[in-house]
Amino acid sequence: MVKLVITGVETPLGQRVARLAADEDGADVVGLARAPITGLPARVSVFRVDPASDDVKPHLEHADAVVHLATSAPAGPTAPTDDVA
């Protein structure tokens, strides 16, 4: 069985990738989401995680692949952010 971890699974792209991966036989799909999400196949295990502040290591252990789709953006075009030096 292949374990695939998808960050940003709450985004439209993340949801699409999760659905496609869940259709594959033998895939163990784990989705990491900052926000609540519904409507994914039952074969996708979703965990509420903020990659910027939470420990993601337990979710990545034994992963065969990681698809990193999580994004970070300021609240507005002129809002301060700590993400860019």
C-alpha positions as CSV (number, residue, x, y, z in Angstrom):
1,M,0.0,0.0,0.0
2,V,1.3,3.5,-0.9
3,K,0.9,6.3,1.6
4,L,0.3,9.7,0.0
5,V,0.2,12.8,2.1
6,I,-1.4,16.0,0.6
7,T,-1.0,19.3,2.3
8,G,-3.5,22.0,1.5
9,V,-6.2,19.4,0.9
10,E,-8.9,22.1,1.6
11,T,-8.0,24.0,-1.6
12,P,-9.8,23.2,-4.9
13,L,-6.5,21.7,-6.3
14,G,-5.9,19.7,-3.1
15,Q,-9.4,18.3,-3.2
16,R,-9.0,17.3,-6.9
17,V,-5.7,15.6,-6.2
18,A,-7.2,13.8,-3.2
19,R,-10.1,12.5,-5.2
20,L,-7.9,11.2,-8.0
21,A,-5.5,9.5,-5.5
22,A,-8.4,7.9,-3.6
23,D,-9.5,6.3,-6.9
24,E,-6.3,4.4,-7.1
25,D,-6.3,0.9,-5.7
26,G,-4.0,0.4,-2.7
27,A,-3.6,4.1,-2.0
28,D,-3.6,5.4,1.6
29,V,-4.4,9.1,1.2
30,V,-3.9,11.5,4.1
31,G,-5.0,15.1,3.7
32,L,-3.7,17.9,5.9
33,A,-6.0,20.9,6.1
34,R,-5.9,24.3,7.9
35,A,-9.6,24.7,7.5
36,P,-12.5,22.3,7.9
37,I,-13.4,20.3,4.8
38,T,-16.2,18.0,3.8
39,G,-17.1,16.1,0.7
40,L,-14.0,14.1,0.2
41,P,-14.2,10.3,-0.4
42,A,-14.2,8.2,2.8
43,R,-10.8,6.7,1.7
44,V,-9.2,10.1,2.4
45,S,-8.2,10.6,6.1
46,V,-8.2,14.3,6.8
47,F,-6.5,16.0,9.8
48,R,-6.7,19.7,10.8
49,V,-3.1,20.8,10.8
50,D,-1.5,24.2,10.4
51,P,1.9,23.5,8.8
52,A,3.2,26.8,10.0
53,S,2.7,26.1,13.7
54,D,1.8,22.4,14.2
55,D,4.0,19.4,14.3
56,V,3.4,17.6,10.9
57,K,6.0,14.9,11.5
58,P,3.5,12.3,12.8
59,H,1.5,12.6,9.6
60,L,4.5,12.4,7.3
61,E,6.0,9.3,8.9
62,H,6.1,6.3,6.5
63,A,4.8,8.5,3.7
64,D,5.9,7.3,0.2
65,A,5.1,10.7,-1.3
66,V,4.1,14.2,-0.2
67,V,2.2,16.6,-2.5
68,H,2.7,20.0,-0.9
69,L,-0.2,22.3,-2.0
70,A,-0.6,24.4,1.1
71,T,-0.1,28.1,0.6
72,S,0.6,31.0,2.8
73,A,-0.6,34.5,1.9
74,P,-1.2,37.7,3.8
75,A,-4.7,38.8,4.6
76,G,-4.5,41.6,2.0
77,P,-2.0,43.1,-0.5
78,T,-0.6,45.5,2.1
79,A,-1.0,43.3,5.2
80,P,2.2,42.5,7.1
81,T,3.5,38.9,6.9
82,D,6.3,37.0,8.6
83,D,6.6,34.6,5.6
84,V,8.9,36.8,3.5
85,A,12.2,38.2,4.7
